[in-house]
Amino acid sequence: MAKRRNTFSSWWRRLAQRAVHAGWAWVQRTGSVTAEHPGRFRFGSMGAGTRLAFPLGTVFGEPWIHLGAHCIVGEQVTLTAGLMPDLDLGPDPILRIGDGVVLGRGSHVIADTTVTIGSDCYFGPYVYVTSTNHSYDDPHEPIGKQWPRMEPVEIGPGCWIGTGAVILPGARIGRNVVVAAGAVVRGLVPDHAVVAGAPARVVRRWTPGEGWQPPLRTPAPVPIPDGVTSEQLVALSGLDEEAAARLAQLEPEG
């Protein structure tokens, strides 16, 4: 026999669910960190329009962390400068993040020595960038007790770093580089390259003389023409395939 539905219980559950969701949205808005509302954090600098989403990951060494303008730092992102909190790291920034950078949810940027991320870089979720590596020179000493090795890291402007990629100490990544998901990058990566694998290697590169080699297998996306409004895009999205094909055959005015 089917159980009788408790209308009051169902209504109360929906109301409670809405209240929880609304409350959590308020917490996320209120807990996010911006230049206007930094909370307890005192970053070396933070540009206009930059926001660190709540809940934050581990953040310390803020006076040596410089964030550009219009950056988006996702939930649970770790940003650290120095080996541990409350160290005096000197007069210069340790972690520099340029304008328009997006750091995906759960990413870690560990700057025990200098780490620089250029403008307009986009990180997928769970990217790990570190300037420090464990050493294991002494075979008789636990690895965790041996002094680590540190090397600066530099990521050029315009890069895309895929989900789960790892950027190791000493990496020098050029401009407009694609790092594939799960890649482990060390050493020098040239401009306009695609790298993949562990350790990462160049699998495709663009040069002025030869273009992309190996050639791209798919045509480049067609950008939206200038002057097209959002209302027009919405109207186009509602067309079926037959109507879209007829529209594509029309001659442009003039």
Buried (B, 14 or more C-beta within 10 A) or exposed (E): EEEEEEEEEEEEEEEEEEEEEEEEEEEEEEBBBEBEEEEEBEBBBBBEBBBBBBEBBEBBBBBBBBBBBBBBBBBBBBBBBBBEEEEEBEEEBBBBBBBBBBBBBBBBBBBBBBBBBBBBBBBBBBBBBBBBBEEEEEEEEEEEEEEBBBBBBBBBBBBBBBBBBBBBBBBBBBBBBBBBBBBBBBEEBBBBBBBBEEEBEEBBBBEEEEEBEEEEEEEEEEEEEEEEEEEEEEEEEEEEEEEEEEEEEEEEEE
